[in-house]
Amino acid sequence: MSLKAGIVGLPNVGKSTLFNAVSNSAKAQASNYRFCTIEPNTGLVDVPDERLNKLSALVKPNRIVPTQLEIVDIAGLVKGASKGEGLGNKFLANIREVDAIIHVIRCFEDENVLREEGVINPISDKEIIDTELQLKDLDSVEKKMQRVEKQARVDAKLKVEFDILQQCKNHLEQGKSIRSLGLTKEDRVAIADLFLLTEKPVLYVANVEEASMHTGNQFSEALKQNIQNEGAEVIVMCNNIEAQIAEMEAEEDRQMFMEEYGMKEPALHRLIQTTYKLLNLSTYFTAGVQEVRAWTIHNGWKAPQAASVIHTDFEKGFIKAEVIAFDDFVKYGSEAACRDNGRLRIEGKEYLVQDGDIMHFRFNV
């Protein structure tokens, strides 16, 4: 599965620092956080998962393959982007391609870091980008309404679709994003072809100064309060500290640095893991001598769908799946021991794969 998260933000909020931290982290920790340049400002970053390490310690495979996210540093945005101002068209085209948005917001004061927007105000900063995306979505919704309005008068199905579009229009005109509208899965069919920007899940990064990296500050608290009903997440972190950690090549140096700052792990780990969960994803594993590997699936997928991420033939010819719960595998130490203790299950086509399952698929070629 190719999953992509885009980093957005106004100038001088720490957006590039965060992307560079992710990039450097990937390079410095080659065994866990591989980084591959696909095009300028684009990278593949491994999703941290301690379960992968535990499985590897038991199985001792030839290689370990984590699951990944593609991180994109999206072009900057200015007021009027929805009308093509500045790099608006490029920004909006790039953001349309991502599955989730990582929105970096400045929550620190520093007179040495230029700011054209006046005093520090995370809410107004957030609203600048929100407004541009909402205006672009409003334009998309209105154009579709014009296309279906006449037919909706005589077609009951299109009448329902038009009503949903009207709800979206009203919501956007109130300065609200579609993700906070509470549309059902069935409702979303009416707007699926529009790929609305404000429907995408968002993770806000409150970029604070060093002194507030553990506690947050008045700016990050204001941001948290502001997005309470938005269906989004907020992570408080100091991007400069994260960049320093990422630049250290020796694991011992990183550990000493984090201990000095009272950190158990880089905040980047939380950011990547939260983005992964924000996309409603889960992980299952395959574990053998050749490799221990993490596979990304959507929550609620059945066994044949999960098998398809390995190869489409696995789904087409699916017979059954051998399944071991992660905790059972760790408890008994091997597939053979789990089998001997009755902890290996045979599941069919209707089995809903659980996060952490260790699976082996049987299929017809």
NORBEL-V502116 format. One record per backbone hydrogen bond with DSSP energy under -0.5 kcal/mol. CO is the residue of the C=O (numbers start at 0). NH is the residue of the N-H. E is the energy in kcal/mol with one decimal. If there is no record, write none. Layout:
((CO:NH:E) (CO:NH:E))
This chain:
((0:2:-0.8) (2:69:-2.7) (3:98:-3.0) (3:99:-1.3) (4:71:-2.4) (5:7:-0.5) (5:101:-3.4) (6:73:-1.6) (7:103:-2.7) (9:12:-0.9) (13:17:-2.0) (14:18:-2.2) (15:19:-2.9) (16:20:-2.1) (17:21:-2.4) (18:22:-2.7) (19:23:-3.4) (20:24:-2.5) (21:25:-2.1) (22:26:-1.8) (23:27:-3.2) (24:28:-2.3) (26:29:-0.6) (27:29:-0.8) (28:31:-1.4) (28:32:-4.2) (35:37:-0.6) (38:41:-1.4) (40:72:-2.8) (41:37:-0.9) (42:44:-0.5) (42:70:-3.3) (44:68:-2.5) (45:47:-0.6) (48:51:-1.3) (48:52:-0.8) (49:53:-1.9) (50:54:-2.5) (51:55:-2.1) (52:56:-2.0) (53:57:-1.2) (54:58:-2.9) (55:59:-2.6) (62:291:-1.9) (63:65:-0.5) (64:293:-2.6) (66:46:-3.0) (68:44:-3.1) (68:70:-0.6) (69:4:-3.1) (70:42:-2.5) (71:6:-3.4) (71:73:-1.1) (77:80:-1.6) (79:82:-1.6) (79:84:-2.5) (80:83:-1.9) (84:87:-2.5) (86:90:-3.0) (87:91:-3.0) (88:92:-2.0) (89:93:-2.5) (90:94:-2.6) (91:95:-1.4) (92:96:-0.7) (93:96:-0.8) (94:97:-0.9) (98:200:-0.6) (99:5:-2.4) (100:102:-0.7) (100:202:-2.9) (101:7:-2.7) (101:103:-0.8) (102:204:-2.5) (104:206:-2.3) (109:112:-1.9) (111:113:-0.7) (114:117:-0.6) (120:124:-2.1) (121:125:-2.2) (122:126:-2.2) (123:127:-1.5) (124:128:-1.2) (125:129:-2.6) (126:130:-2.9) (127:131:-1.6) (128:132:-2.3) (129:133:-2.8) (130:134:-2.7) (131:135:-1.9) (132:136:-2.3) (133:137:-2.8) (134:138:-2.0) (135:139:-1.8) (136:140:-2.8) (137:141:-2.6) (138:142:-1.9) (139:143:-1.7) (140:144:-2.4) (141:145:-2.1) (142:146:-1.4) (143:147:-2.0) (144:148:-1.7) (147:151:-2.4) (148:152:-0.7) (149:152:-1.0) (150:153:-1.5) (150:154:-1.8) (153:155:-0.6) (154:158:-1.9) (155:159:-1.8) (156:160:-1.8) (157:161:-2.7) (158:162:-2.1) (159:163:-1.9) (160:164:-2.2) (161:165:-2.2) (162:166:-2.0) (163:167:-2.2) (164:168:-2.5) (165:169:-2.6) (166:170:-2.3) (167:171:-2.7) (168:172:-2.4) (169:173:-0.9) (170:173:-0.6) (170:175:-1.7) (171:174:-1.9) (176:179:-1.7) (177:180:-2.2) (183:187:-2.1) (184:188:-0.5) (185:188:-0.9) (186:189:-1.7) (187:190:-1.1) (187:191:-0.8) (188:191:-0.6) (190:193:-1.8) (190:194:-0.7) (191:194:-0.7) (195:198:-0.8) (196:199:-0.9) (197:178:-2.2) (200:100:-2.5) (201:203:-0.5) (201:232:-1.7) (202:102:-2.3) (203:205:-0.7) (203:234:-2.9) (204:104:-2.8) (204:206:-1.1) (205:207:-0.9) (205:236:-2.2) (206:106:-2.5) (208:211:-1.6) (209:212:-1.6) (211:215:-3.1) (216:220:-2.4) (217:221:-1.7) (218:222:-1.9) (219:223:-2.2) (220:224:-2.3) (221:225:-2.0) (222:226:-1.6) (224:227:-0.9) (226:229:-2.1) (226:231:-0.6) (232:203:-3.5) (234:205:-2.6) (234:236:-0.5) (236:207:-2.1) (236:238:-0.7) (237:241:-2.1) (238:242:-2.2) (239:243:-1.9) (240:244:-2.3) (241:245:-2.3) (242:246:-1.5) (243:247:-0.6) (244:247:-1.2) (249:253:-2.0) (250:254:-2.5) (251:255:-2.3) (252:256:-2.4) (253:257:-2.6) (254:258:-2.4) (255:259:-2.0) (256:260:-1.3) (257:262:-3.4) (258:261:-1.3) (265:268:-1.3) (265:269:-0.7) (266:270:-2.2) (267:271:-2.6) (268:272:-2.6) (269:273:-2.9) (270:274:-2.2) (271:275:-2.0) (272:276:-2.2) (273:277:-2.6) (274:278:-1.3) (275:280:-1.2) (276:279:-2.2) (279:298:-2.4) (281:296:-2.3) (282:355:-3.7) (283:294:-2.8) (284:358:-2.9) (285:292:-2.7) (288:61:-2.3) (289:62:-0.7) (290:287:-1.7) (290:292:-0.5) (291:64:-2.5) (292:285:-2.0) (294:283:-1.9) (296:281:-2.8) (297:300:-1.6) (300:352:-2.0) (301:305:-2.3) (302:306:-2.3) (303:307:-1.2) (304:308:-0.6) (305:308:-0.9) (306:309:-1.4) (306:310:-1.6) (310:313:-1.4) (310:314:-0.8) (311:314:-0.5) (311:315:-2.0) (312:316:-2.6) (314:317:-1.0) (316:363:-2.9) (319:361:-2.9) (320:322:-0.6) (320:346:-2.9) (321:359:-1.9) (322:344:-2.9) (323:357:-3.0) (324:328:-2.2) (325:329:-2.4) (326:330:-2.2) (327:331:-2.6) (328:332:-2.3) (333:337:-1.9) (334:338:-2.3) (335:339:-2.5) (336:340:-1.5) (337:342:-3.4) (337:343:-0.7) (338:341:-1.4) (342:344:-0.6) (344:322:-2.8) (344:346:-0.6) (346:320:-2.6) (347:350:-1.5) (350:302:-1.9) (350:352:-0.7) (353:356:-2.2) (356:284:-3.1) (356:358:-0.6) (357:323:-2.4) (359:321:-3.3) (361:318:-2.9) (361:319:-1.4))
